[in-house]
Amino acid sequence: MAELPDHRLMARPVTYQNTLPAIADKQVWARCFVGRGKNYMDLFTEYMHVKTIDWSLEREWRLVTLKREGDSGLYSDWGVHPRELSGVYLGPKCLEQDQSEILSLLSHGLEHARVYRASILGATPKFTFEPVC
C-alpha cells in the first residue's frame, strides 16, 4: 500500500472577504454535469474556503477532502498528533449532554486543549467565546 500524503500539507488558508462566498447557479451546475465546465470540486472550492471579513481574526486554515480510496462510507478520519489539537469551539446551540460528551473525549493526551463556548451577543449579532471550565 502506498504511503498516504501528510494531510496537513493539503490545508489551505481561508480567504476573508466583504461578501459571502458565491454558489454556482443552475447553468454552471448543468455545464459541470455534462463535462463542459468546471468539475464539482472546483465549484465548491470558493464555498469551502471563503468567509466574511467578520471572521478574519480566526486566521483559519481548512482541509476539505472526500473519503480516501478504499475507505467505506462518505468520509475518512485523518489521524493527528494530540499536540495538533489546541482548542475546541462549541457552538451556541451545543446541548449540555453533547458538551459533556465532548469534554469527556479530551483525555489521554488531549488535556492541554482549551475549550470555548460561543454566545451570540449584541444588537449586531456577533460570536463571542468564553472558556469552559
C-alpha positions as YAML, in Angstrom:
chain: A
units: angstrom
residues:
- id: 1
  name: MET
  ca: [0.00, 0.00, 0.00]
- id: 2
  name: ALA
  ca: [1.35, 3.44, -0.92]
- id: 3
  name: GLU
  ca: [2.03, 5.84, 1.91]
- id: 4
  name: LEU
  ca: [-0.66, 8.50, 2.30]
- id: 5
  name: PRO
  ca: [0.35, 12.15, 1.94]
- id: 6
  name: ASP
  ca: [0.61, 14.30, 5.05]
- id: 7
  name: HIS
  ca: [-2.90, 15.75, 5.23]
- id: 8
  name: ARG
  ca: [-1.65, 19.00, 6.77]
- id: 9
  name: LEU
  ca: [0.14, 19.79, 3.52]
- id: 10
  name: MET
  ca: [-3.25, 19.83, 1.78]
- id: 11
  name: ALA
  ca: [-4.73, 22.51, 4.06]
- id: 12
  name: ARG
  ca: [-5.45, 25.93, 2.58]
- id: 13
  name: PRO
  ca: [-5.90, 29.26, 4.31]
- id: 14
  name: VAL
  ca: [-9.42, 30.65, 4.40]
- id: 15
  name: THR
  ca: [-9.93, 33.82, 2.36]
- id: 16
  name: TYR
  ca: [-11.82, 36.58, 4.16]
- id: 17
  name: GLN
  ca: [-13.83, 38.99, 2.02]
- id: 18
  name: ASN
  ca: [-16.63, 41.54, 2.40]
- id: 19
  name: THR
  ca: [-19.16, 39.41, 0.54]
- id: 20
  name: LEU
  ca: [-20.48, 35.91, 1.18]
- id: 21
  name: PRO
  ca: [-18.99, 33.11, -0.90]
- id: 22
  name: ALA
  ca: [-20.71, 32.61, -4.24]
- id: 23
  name: ILE
  ca: [-22.64, 29.47, -5.04]
- id: 24
  name: ALA
  ca: [-22.87, 28.36, -8.65]
- id: 25
  name: ASP
  ca: [-26.19, 28.88, -10.44]
- id: 26
  name: LYS
  ca: [-28.12, 26.14, -12.27]
- id: 27
  name: GLN
  ca: [-26.48, 26.86, -15.63]
- id: 28
  name: VAL
  ca: [-22.99, 26.42, -14.13]
- id: 29
  name: TRP
  ca: [-24.05, 23.17, -12.45]
- id: 30
  name: ALA
  ca: [-25.58, 21.88, -15.70]
- id: 31
  name: ARG
  ca: [-22.31, 22.54, -17.59]
- id: 32
  name: CYS
  ca: [-20.46, 20.72, -14.81]
- id: 33
  name: PHE
  ca: [-22.69, 17.65, -15.05]
- id: 34
  name: VAL
  ca: [-22.26, 17.32, -18.82]
- id: 35
  name: GLY
  ca: [-18.49, 17.83, -18.64]
- id: 36
  name: ARG
  ca: [-18.41, 21.27, -20.28]
- id: 37
  name: GLY
  ca: [-17.30, 23.36, -17.34]
- id: 38
  name: LYS
  ca: [-15.51, 23.15, -14.03]
- id: 39
  name: ASN
  ca: [-15.71, 19.93, -12.06]
- id: 40
  name: TYR
  ca: [-17.80, 19.89, -8.91]
- id: 41
  name: MET
  ca: [-14.79, 20.21, -6.57]
- id: 42
  name: ASP
  ca: [-13.78, 23.43, -8.32]
- id: 43
  name: LEU
  ca: [-17.32, 24.72, -7.82]
- id: 44
  name: PHE
  ca: [-17.16, 24.01, -4.10]
- id: 45
  name: THR
  ca: [-13.67, 25.46, -3.57]
- id: 46
  name: GLU
  ca: [-14.78, 29.05, -3.01]
- id: 47
  name: TYR
  ca: [-17.66, 28.00, -0.82]
- id: 48
  name: MET
  ca: [-15.40, 25.82, 1.34]
- id: 49
  name: HIS
  ca: [-12.56, 28.31, 1.74]
- id: 50
  name: VAL
  ca: [-14.21, 31.75, 1.92]
- id: 51
  name: LYS
  ca: [-15.72, 33.50, 4.93]
- id: 52
  name: THR
  ca: [-16.76, 37.08, 5.57]
- id: 53
  name: ILE
  ca: [-14.29, 39.57, 7.00]
- id: 54
  name: ASP
  ca: [-16.05, 39.37, 10.40]
- id: 55
  name: TRP
  ca: [-14.30, 36.02, 10.94]
- id: 56
  name: SER
  ca: [-10.81, 37.18, 9.94]
- id: 57
  name: LEU
  ca: [-9.43, 37.06, 13.49]
- id: 58
  name: GLU
  ca: [-9.65, 33.28, 13.26]
- id: 59
  name: ARG
  ca: [-6.84, 33.07, 10.68]
- id: 60
  name: GLU
  ca: [-8.33, 29.69, 9.85]
- id: 61
  name: TRP
  ca: [-6.90, 27.00, 7.62]
- id: 62
  name: ARG
  ca: [-9.15, 24.27, 6.28]
- id: 63
  name: LEU
  ca: [-8.63, 20.81, 4.94]
- id: 64
  name: VAL
  ca: [-11.59, 19.64, 2.91]
- id: 65
  name: THR
  ca: [-11.43, 16.14, 1.49]
- id: 66
  name: LEU
  ca: [-13.62, 13.28, 0.46]
- id: 67
  name: LYS
  ca: [-13.12, 9.76, 1.71]
- id: 68
  name: ARG
  ca: [-9.81, 8.06, 0.97]
- id: 69
  name: GLU
  ca: [-9.76, 5.45, -1.74]
- id: 70
  name: GLY
  ca: [-10.64, 2.09, -0.25]
- id: 71
  name: ASP
  ca: [-12.48, 3.53, 2.77]
- id: 72
  name: SER
  ca: [-16.18, 2.84, 3.14]
- id: 73
  name: GLY
  ca: [-18.76, 5.49, 3.95]
- id: 74
  name: LEU
  ca: [-18.85, 9.14, 2.93]
- id: 75
  name: TYR
  ca: [-15.71, 10.36, 4.70]
- id: 76
  name: SER
  ca: [-12.40, 9.25, 6.18]
- id: 77
  name: ASP
  ca: [-10.97, 10.08, 9.57]
- id: 78
  name: TRP
  ca: [-7.48, 11.53, 9.49]
- id: 79
  name: GLY
  ca: [-5.26, 10.85, 12.46]
- id: 80
  name: VAL
  ca: [-3.49, 13.77, 14.09]
- id: 81
  name: HIS
  ca: [-0.87, 14.08, 16.76]
- id: 82
  name: PRO
  ca: [-2.52, 15.11, 20.06]
- id: 83
  name: ARG
  ca: [-0.47, 18.34, 20.20]
- id: 84
  name: GLU
  ca: [-2.01, 19.45, 16.91]
- id: 85
  name: LEU
  ca: [-5.32, 20.00, 18.70]
- id: 86
  name: SER
  ca: [-5.05, 23.23, 20.67]
- id: 87
  name: GLY
  ca: [-8.70, 24.16, 21.10]
- id: 88
  name: VAL
  ca: [-12.28, 23.05, 20.74]
- id: 89
  name: TYR
  ca: [-15.01, 25.59, 19.98]
- id: 90
  name: LEU
  ca: [-18.57, 24.67, 20.88]
- id: 91
  name: GLY
  ca: [-21.40, 26.43, 19.07]
- id: 92
  name: PRO
  ca: [-24.07, 28.43, 20.90]
- id: 93
  name: LYS
  ca: [-26.65, 25.69, 20.33]
- id: 94
  name: CYS
  ca: [-24.45, 22.84, 21.59]
- id: 95
  name: LEU
  ca: [-26.54, 20.77, 24.00]
- id: 96
  name: GLU
  ca: [-25.22, 20.26, 27.54]
- id: 97
  name: GLN
  ca: [-25.16, 16.49, 27.01]
- id: 98
  name: ASP
  ca: [-23.12, 16.91, 23.81]
- id: 99
  name: GLN
  ca: [-20.76, 19.30, 25.61]
- id: 100
  name: SER
  ca: [-20.26, 16.74, 28.39]
- id: 101
  name: GLU
  ca: [-19.50, 14.01, 25.87]
- id: 102
  name: ILE
  ca: [-17.04, 16.21, 24.01]
- id: 103
  name: LEU
  ca: [-15.28, 17.18, 27.25]
- id: 104
  name: SER
  ca: [-15.01, 13.51, 28.21]
- id: 105
  name: LEU
  ca: [-13.16, 12.84, 24.94]
- id: 106
  name: LEU
  ca: [-10.45, 15.33, 25.88]
- id: 107
  name: SER
  ca: [-8.40, 12.87, 27.88]
- id: 108
  name: HIS
  ca: [-5.49, 10.54, 27.20]
- id: 109
  name: GLY
  ca: [-3.15, 13.19, 25.83]
- id: 110
  name: LEU
  ca: [-5.68, 15.89, 24.94]
- id: 111
  name: GLU
  ca: [-5.97, 17.54, 28.35]
- id: 112
  name: HIS
  ca: [-3.99, 20.55, 27.08]
- id: 113
  name: ALA
  ca: [-6.74, 21.52, 24.61]
- id: 114
  name: ARG
  ca: [-8.68, 24.62, 25.65]
- id: 115
  name: VAL
  ca: [-12.47, 24.50, 25.29]
- id: 116
  name: TYR
  ca: [-14.57, 27.55, 24.44]
- id: 117
  name: ARG
  ca: [-18.32, 28.00, 24.17]
- id: 118
  name: ALA
  ca: [-19.83, 30.50, 21.75]
- id: 119
  name: SER
  ca: [-22.52, 33.04, 22.58]
- id: 120
  name: ILE
  ca: [-24.25, 35.39, 20.19]
- id: 121
  name: LEU
  ca: [-24.38, 38.89, 21.67]
- id: 122
  name: GLY
  ca: [-25.17, 42.44, 20.68]
- id: 123
  name: ALA
  ca: [-27.57, 44.40, 18.52]
- id: 124
  name: THR
  ca: [-25.48, 43.39, 15.52]
- id: 125
  name: PRO
  ca: [-25.11, 39.69, 16.40]
- id: 126
  name: LYS
  ca: [-21.51, 38.61, 16.82]
- id: 127
  name: PHE
  ca: [-20.00, 35.47, 18.25]
- id: 128
  name: THR
  ca: [-18.09, 35.74, 21.50]
- id: 129
  name: PHE
  ca: [-16.23, 32.83, 23.04]
- id: 130
  name: GLU
  ca: [-15.85, 32.14, 26.74]
- id: 131
  name: PRO
  ca: [-13.58, 29.45, 28.17]
- id: 132
  name: VAL
  ca: [-15.38, 26.38, 29.52]
- id: 133
  name: CYS
  ca: [-14.08, 25.43, 32.98]
...
